[in-house]
Amino acid sequence: MVEFLRSRRLSMVEDSISVTYEDGSYRMEFIIMANAGASLSAMDFVAEELPNLPHVLNFTLEHSSRG
């Protein structure tokens, strides 16, 4: 996942990662930040590509601003 994000100029905020295991499945929650120079539509590309990653059954994306 880290390489997937890095290649798109995105990074995971390290202290935001939460992993839980319930009913035979793992759930990961984390915050992704756009690095300098990332495309404004970088998260749109991530939303299109995540369903194609092995073992990703579903996902939710939420946009927020630190400004």
Backbone atoms as SQL, in Angstrom:
CREATE TABLE atoms (id INTEGER PRIMARY KEY, chain TEXT, resi INTEGER, resn TEXT, atom TEXT, x REAL, y REAL, z REAL);
INSERT INTO atoms VALUES
  (1, 'A', 1, 'MET', 'N', 0.818, -1.191, 0.000),
  (2, 'A', 1, 'MET', 'CA', 0.000, 0.000, 0.000),
  (3, 'A', 1, 'MET', 'C', 0.862, 1.255, 0.000),
  (4, 'A', 2, 'VAL', 'N', 1.953, 1.226, 0.764),
  (5, 'A', 2, 'VAL', 'CA', 2.816, 2.402, 0.848),
  (6, 'A', 2, 'VAL', 'C', 3.394, 2.741, -0.518),
  (7, 'A', 3, 'GLU', 'N', 3.873, 1.745, -1.247),
  (8, 'A', 3, 'GLU', 'CA', 4.428, 1.997, -2.583),
  (9, 'A', 3, 'GLU', 'C', 3.340, 2.483, -3.537),
  (10, 'A', 4, 'PHE', 'N', 2.154, 1.930, -3.432),
  (11, 'A', 4, 'PHE', 'CA', 1.012, 2.364, -4.231),
  (12, 'A', 4, 'PHE', 'C', 0.775, 3.857, -4.022),
  (13, 'A', 5, 'LEU', 'N', 0.772, 4.301, -2.769),
  (14, 'A', 5, 'LEU', 'CA', 0.543, 5.715, -2.459),
  (15, 'A', 5, 'LEU', 'C', 1.717, 6.575, -2.887),
  (16, 'A', 6, 'ARG', 'N', 2.925, 6.130, -2.592),
  (17, 'A', 6, 'ARG', 'CA', 4.119, 6.904, -2.910),
  (18, 'A', 6, 'ARG', 'C', 4.222, 7.183, -4.408),
  (19, 'A', 7, 'SER', 'N', 3.895, 6.198, -5.220),
  (20, 'A', 7, 'SER', 'CA', 3.996, 6.388, -6.669),
  (21, 'A', 7, 'SER', 'C', 2.985, 7.419, -7.181),
  (22, 'A', 8, 'ARG', 'N', 2.015, 7.768, -6.359),
  (23, 'A', 8, 'ARG', 'CA', 1.004, 8.768, -6.721),
  (24, 'A', 8, 'ARG', 'C', 1.195, 10.078, -5.958),
  (25, 'A', 9, 'ARG', 'N', 2.366, 10.222, -5.336),
  (26, 'A', 9, 'ARG', 'CA', 2.731, 11.393, -4.536),
  (27, 'A', 9, 'ARG', 'C', 1.787, 11.610, -3.359),
  (28, 'A', 10, 'LEU', 'N', 1.403, 10.507, -2.760),
  (29, 'A', 10, 'LEU', 'CA', 0.568, 10.519, -1.567),
  (30, 'A', 10, 'LEU', 'C', 1.312, 9.782, -0.466),
  (31, 'A', 11, 'SER', 'N', 0.975, 10.054, 0.774),
  (32, 'A', 11, 'SER', 'CA', 1.602, 9.329, 1.876),
  (33, 'A', 11, 'SER', 'C', 0.581, 9.111, 2.989),
  (34, 'A', 12, 'MET', 'N', 0.839, 8.077, 3.775),
  (35, 'A', 12, 'MET', 'CA', -0.016, 7.722, 4.892),
  (36, 'A', 12, 'MET', 'C', 0.526, 8.433, 6.134),
  (37, 'A', 13, 'VAL', 'N', -0.327, 9.081, 6.891),
  (38, 'A', 13, 'VAL', 'CA', 0.080, 9.701, 8.148),
  (39, 'A', 13, 'VAL', 'C', 0.280, 8.570, 9.154),
  (40, 'A', 14, 'GLU', 'N', 1.528, 8.404, 9.599),
  (41, 'A', 14, 'GLU', 'CA', 1.898, 7.225, 10.394),
  (42, 'A', 14, 'GLU', 'C', 1.060, 7.024, 11.648),
  (43, 'A', 15, 'ASP', 'N', 0.801, 8.064, 12.397),
  (44, 'A', 15, 'ASP', 'CA', 0.066, 7.872, 13.652),
  (45, 'A', 15, 'ASP', 'C', -1.452, 7.820, 13.451),
  (46, 'A', 16, 'SER', 'N', -1.897, 7.724, 12.186),
  (47, 'A', 16, 'SER', 'CA', -3.331, 7.651, 11.910),
  (48, 'A', 16, 'SER', 'C', -3.809, 6.232, 11.602),
  (49, 'A', 17, 'ILE', 'N', -2.896, 5.271, 11.583),
  (50, 'A', 17, 'ILE', 'CA', -3.227, 3.917, 11.148),
  (51, 'A', 17, 'ILE', 'C', -3.903, 3.131, 12.277),
  (52, 'A', 18, 'SER', 'N', -5.032, 2.523, 11.934),
  (53, 'A', 18, 'SER', 'CA', -5.760, 1.663, 12.868),
  (54, 'A', 18, 'SER', 'C', -6.106, 0.376, 12.130),
  (55, 'A', 19, 'VAL', 'N', -5.784, -0.771, 12.733),
  (56, 'A', 19, 'VAL', 'CA', -6.104, -2.071, 12.151),
  (57, 'A', 19, 'VAL', 'C', -6.919, -2.856, 13.166),
  (58, 'A', 20, 'THR', 'N', -8.070, -3.356, 12.731),
  (59, 'A', 20, 'THR', 'CA', -8.909, -4.191, 13.590),
  (60, 'A', 20, 'THR', 'C', -9.246, -5.480, 12.848),
  (61, 'A', 21, 'TYR', 'N', -9.569, -6.520, 13.602),
  (62, 'A', 21, 'TYR', 'CA', -9.949, -7.807, 13.034),
  (63, 'A', 21, 'TYR', 'C', -11.307, -8.184, 13.597),
  (64, 'A', 22, 'GLU', 'N', -12.261, -8.427, 12.711),
  (65, 'A', 22, 'GLU', 'CA', -13.613, -8.755, 13.148),
  (66, 'A', 22, 'GLU', 'C', -14.288, -9.641, 12.115),
  (67, 'A', 23, 'ASP', 'N', -14.956, -10.668, 12.568),
  (68, 'A', 23, 'ASP', 'CA', -15.702, -11.583, 11.693),
  (69, 'A', 23, 'ASP', 'C', -14.859, -12.120, 10.531),
  (70, 'A', 24, 'GLY', 'N', -13.590, -12.423, 10.816),
  (71, 'A', 24, 'GLY', 'CA', -12.722, -13.027, 9.804),
  (72, 'A', 24, 'GLY', 'C', -12.129, -12.067, 8.802),
  (73, 'A', 25, 'SER', 'N', -12.275, -10.770, 9.017),
  (74, 'A', 25, 'SER', 'CA', -11.731, -9.782, 8.083),
  (75, 'A', 25, 'SER', 'C', -10.958, -8.702, 8.834),
  (76, 'A', 26, 'TYR', 'N', -9.928, -8.194, 8.187),
  (77, 'A', 26, 'TYR', 'CA', -9.181, -7.065, 8.723),
  (78, 'A', 26, 'TYR', 'C', -9.772, -5.773, 8.181),
  (79, 'A', 27, 'ARG', 'N', -9.740, -4.748, 9.017),
  (80, 'A', 27, 'ARG', 'CA', -10.191, -3.423, 8.611),
  (81, 'A', 27, 'ARG', 'C', -9.059, -2.452, 8.907),
  (82, 'A', 28, 'MET', 'N', -8.666, -1.691, 7.894),
  (83, 'A', 28, 'MET', 'CA', -7.627, -0.679, 8.052),
  (84, 'A', 28, 'MET', 'C', -8.225, 0.701, 7.854),
  (85, 'A', 29, 'GLU', 'N', -7.873, 1.596, 8.732),
  (86, 'A', 29, 'GLU', 'CA', -8.275, 2.991, 8.606),
  (87, 'A', 29, 'GLU', 'C', -7.028, 3.843, 8.738),
  (88, 'A', 30, 'PHE', 'N', -6.897, 4.846, 7.875),
  (89, 'A', 30, 'PHE', 'CA', -5.735, 5.716, 7.927),
  (90, 'A', 30, 'PHE', 'C', -6.011, 6.997, 7.158),
  (91, 'A', 31, 'ILE', 'N', -5.167, 7.983, 7.404),
  (92, 'A', 31, 'ILE', 'CA', -5.264, 9.272, 6.721),
  (93, 'A', 31, 'ILE', 'C', -4.193, 9.330, 5.648),
  (94, 'A', 32, 'ILE', 'N', -4.584, 9.788, 4.464),
  (95, 'A', 32, 'ILE', 'CA', -3.654, 9.960, 3.348),
  (96, 'A', 32, 'ILE', 'C', -3.483, 11.451, 3.091),
  (97, 'A', 33, 'MET', 'N', -2.228, 11.862, 2.949),
  (98, 'A', 33, 'MET', 'CA', -1.911, 13.265, 2.659),
  (99, 'A', 33, 'MET', 'C', -1.304, 13.350, 1.265),
  (100, 'A', 34, 'ALA', 'N', -1.644, 14.408, 0.536),
  (101, 'A', 34, 'ALA', 'CA', -1.030, 14.660, -0.762),
  (102, 'A', 34, 'ALA', 'C', 0.310, 15.349, -0.528),
  (103, 'A', 35, 'ASN', 'N', 1.354, 14.855, -1.172),
  (104, 'A', 35, 'ASN', 'CA', 2.672, 15.465, -1.081),
  (105, 'A', 35, 'ASN', 'C', 2.751, 16.654, -2.024),
  (106, 'A', 36, 'ALA', 'N', 3.747, 17.499, -1.842),
  (107, 'A', 36, 'ALA', 'CA', 3.941, 18.642, -2.729),
  (108, 'A', 36, 'ALA', 'C', 4.037, 18.156, -4.168),
  (109, 'A', 37, 'GLY', 'N', 3.337, 18.793, -5.038),
  (110, 'A', 37, 'GLY', 'CA', 3.376, 18.433, -6.450),
  (111, 'A', 37, 'GLY', 'C', 2.364, 17.380, -6.850),
  (112, 'A', 38, 'ALA', 'N', 1.591, 16.883, -5.901),
  (113, 'A', 38, 'ALA', 'CA', 0.564, 15.880, -6.240),
  (114, 'A', 38, 'ALA', 'C', -0.540, 16.544, -7.043),
  (115, 'A', 39, 'SER', 'N', -1.084, 15.810, -7.945),
  (116, 'A', 39, 'SER', 'CA', -2.186, 16.307, -8.761),
  (117, 'A', 39, 'SER', 'C', -3.398, 16.576, -7.886),
  (118, 'A', 40, 'LEU', 'N', -4.169, 17.592, -8.250),
  (119, 'A', 40, 'LEU', 'CA', -5.394, 17.892, -7.513),
  (120, 'A', 40, 'LEU', 'C', -6.375, 16.733, -7.567),
  (121, 'A', 41, 'SER', 'N', -6.283, 15.917, -8.604),
  (122, 'A', 41, 'SER', 'CA', -7.202, 14.792, -8.758),
  (123, 'A', 41, 'SER', 'C', -6.581, 13.470, -8.307),
  (124, 'A', 42, 'ALA', 'N', -5.503, 13.525, -7.530),
  (125, 'A', 42, 'ALA', 'CA', -4.804, 12.309, -7.111),
  (126, 'A', 42, 'ALA', 'C', -5.733, 11.355, -6.370),
  (127, 'A', 43, 'MET', 'N', -6.581, 11.876, -5.509),
  (128, 'A', 43, 'MET', 'CA', -7.496, 11.001, -4.765),
  (129, 'A', 43, 'MET', 'C', -8.541, 10.389, -5.690),
  (130, 'A', 44, 'ASP', 'N', -8.905, 11.076, -6.757),
  (131, 'A', 44, 'ASP', 'CA', -9.830, 10.495, -7.733),
  (132, 'A', 44, 'ASP', 'C', -9.211, 9.254, -8.362),
  (133, 'A', 45, 'PHE', 'N', -7.913, 9.337, -8.682),
  (134, 'A', 45, 'PHE', 'CA', -7.231, 8.186, -9.262),
  (135, 'A', 45, 'PHE', 'C', -7.171, 7.035, -8.265),
  (136, 'A', 46, 'VAL', 'N', -6.928, 7.355, -7.001),
  (137, 'A', 46, 'VAL', 'CA', -6.889, 6.320, -5.964),
  (138, 'A', 46, 'VAL', 'C', -8.247, 5.622, -5.872),
  (139, 'A', 47, 'ALA', 'N', -9.315, 6.398, -5.921),
  (140, 'A', 47, 'ALA', 'CA', -10.662, 5.819, -5.853),
  (141, 'A', 47, 'ALA', 'C', -10.931, 4.889, -7.028),
  (142, 'A', 48, 'GLU', 'N', -10.381, 5.201, -8.179),
  (143, 'A', 48, 'GLU', 'CA', -10.568, 4.347, -9.353),
  (144, 'A', 48, 'GLU', 'C', -9.717, 3.090, -9.285),
  (145, 'A', 49, 'GLU', 'N', -8.542, 3.181, -8.658),
  (146, 'A', 49, 'GLU', 'CA', -7.603, 2.062, -8.646),
  (147, 'A', 49, 'GLU', 'C', -7.780, 1.109, -7.461),
  (148, 'A', 50, 'LEU', 'N', -8.280, 1.588, -6.323),
  (149, 'A', 50, 'LEU', 'CA', -8.401, 0.732, -5.142),
  (150, 'A', 50, 'LEU', 'C', -9.203, -0.544, -5.388),
  (151, 'A', 51, 'PRO', 'N', -10.308, -0.498, -6.124),
  (152, 'A', 51, 'PRO', 'CA', -11.059, -1.744, -6.337),
  (153, 'A', 51, 'PRO', 'C', -10.265, -2.821, -7.079),
  (154, 'A', 52, 'ASN', 'N', -9.199, -2.421, -7.757),
  (155, 'A', 52, 'ASN', 'CA', -8.394, -3.378, -8.522),
  (156, 'A', 52, 'ASN', 'C', -7.272, -4.006, -7.704),
  (157, 'A', 53, 'LEU', 'N', -7.053, -3.530, -6.474),
  (158, 'A', 53, 'LEU', 'CA', -6.006, -4.098, -5.632),
  (159, 'A', 53, 'LEU', 'C', -6.485, -5.407, -5.017),
  (160, 'A', 54, 'PRO', 'N', -5.597, -6.405, -4.954),
  (161, 'A', 54, 'PRO', 'CA', -5.978, -7.677, -4.330),
  (162, 'A', 54, 'PRO', 'C', -6.377, -7.461, -2.867),
  (163, 'A', 55, 'HIS', 'N', -7.370, -8.156, -2.429),
  (164, 'A', 55, 'HIS', 'CA', -7.821, -8.176, -1.037),
  (165, 'A', 55, 'HIS', 'C', -8.556, -6.915, -0.578),
  (166, 'A', 56, 'VAL', 'N', -8.789, -5.960, -1.467),
  (167, 'A', 56, 'VAL', 'CA', -9.597, -4.790, -1.101),
  (168, 'A', 56, 'VAL', 'C', -11.044, -5.123, -1.439),
  (169, 'A', 57, 'LEU', 'N', -11.850, -5.307, -0.403),
  (170, 'A', 57, 'LEU', 'CA', -13.247, -5.661, -0.614),
  (171, 'A', 57, 'LEU', 'C', -14.133, -4.432, -0.735),
  (172, 'A', 58, 'ASN', 'N', -13.848, -3.406, 0.055),
  (173, 'A', 58, 'ASN', 'CA', -14.570, -2.148, -0.045),
  (174, 'A', 58, 'ASN', 'C', -13.744, -1.047, 0.596),
  (175, 'A', 59, 'PHE', 'N', -14.132, 0.182, 0.360),
  (176, 'A', 59, 'PHE', 'CA', -13.397, 1.310, 0.911),
  (177, 'A', 59, 'PHE', 'C', -14.297, 2.534, 0.933),
  (178, 'A', 60, 'THR', 'N', -13.897, 3.502, 1.743),
  (179, 'A', 60, 'THR', 'CA', -14.587, 4.784, 1.825),
  (180, 'A', 60, 'THR', 'C', -13.531, 5.877, 1.773),
  (181, 'A', 61, 'LEU', 'N', -13.759, 6.887, 0.970),
  (182, 'A', 61, 'LEU', 'CA', -12.874, 8.042, 0.899),
  (183, 'A', 61, 'LEU', 'C', -13.629, 9.270, 1.376),
  (184, 'A', 62, 'GLU', 'N', -12.972, 10.060, 2.199),
  (185, 'A', 62, 'GLU', 'CA', -13.532, 11.329, 2.662),
  (186, 'A', 62, 'GLU', 'C', -12.490, 12.407, 2.433),
  (187, 'A', 63, 'HIS', 'N', -12.908, 13.522, 1.922),
  (188, 'A', 63, 'HIS', 'CA', -12.002, 14.633, 1.662),
  (189, 'A', 63, 'HIS', 'C', -12.077, 15.640, 2.802),
  (190, 'A', 64, 'SER', 'N', -10.920, 16.115, 3.230),
  (191, 'A', 64, 'SER', 'CA', -10.890, 17.182, 4.215),
  (192, 'A', 64, 'SER', 'C', -9.689, 18.069, 3.923),
  (193, 'A', 65, 'SER', 'N', -9.664, 19.214, 4.541),
  (194, 'A', 65, 'SER', 'CA', -8.579, 20.171, 4.327),
  (195, 'A', 65, 'SER', 'C', -7.974, 20.514, 5.651),
  (196, 'A', 66, 'ARG', 'N', -6.668, 20.666, 5.662),
  (197, 'A', 66, 'ARG', 'CA', -5.980, 21.052, 6.894),
  (198, 'A', 66, 'ARG', 'C', -5.896, 22.554, 7.015),
  (199, 'A', 67, 'GLY', 'N', -6.394, 23.266, 5.988),
  (200, 'A', 67, 'GLY', 'CA', -6.291, 24.727, 5.950),
  (201, 'A', 67, 'GLY', 'C', -7.245, 25.436, 6.815);
